[in-house]
Amino acid sequence: VIFVLASLMFTLVELIKYYNVLATRRLPQFDNYKGGNDNA
């Protein structure tokens, strides 16, 4: 029972770390943003 509980906790921690990496990644629309139309 202890082994199952430990592996479950490990899996949850790994999932949270993976989600944090995905959530804090740079968004692609900021890379190709050129700015507004100055003549508008």
HELIX and SHEET records of a PDB file:
HELIX    1   1 ILE A    2  ALA A   23  1                                  22    
HELIX    2   2 PRO A   28  ASP A   31  1                                   4    
END                                                                             
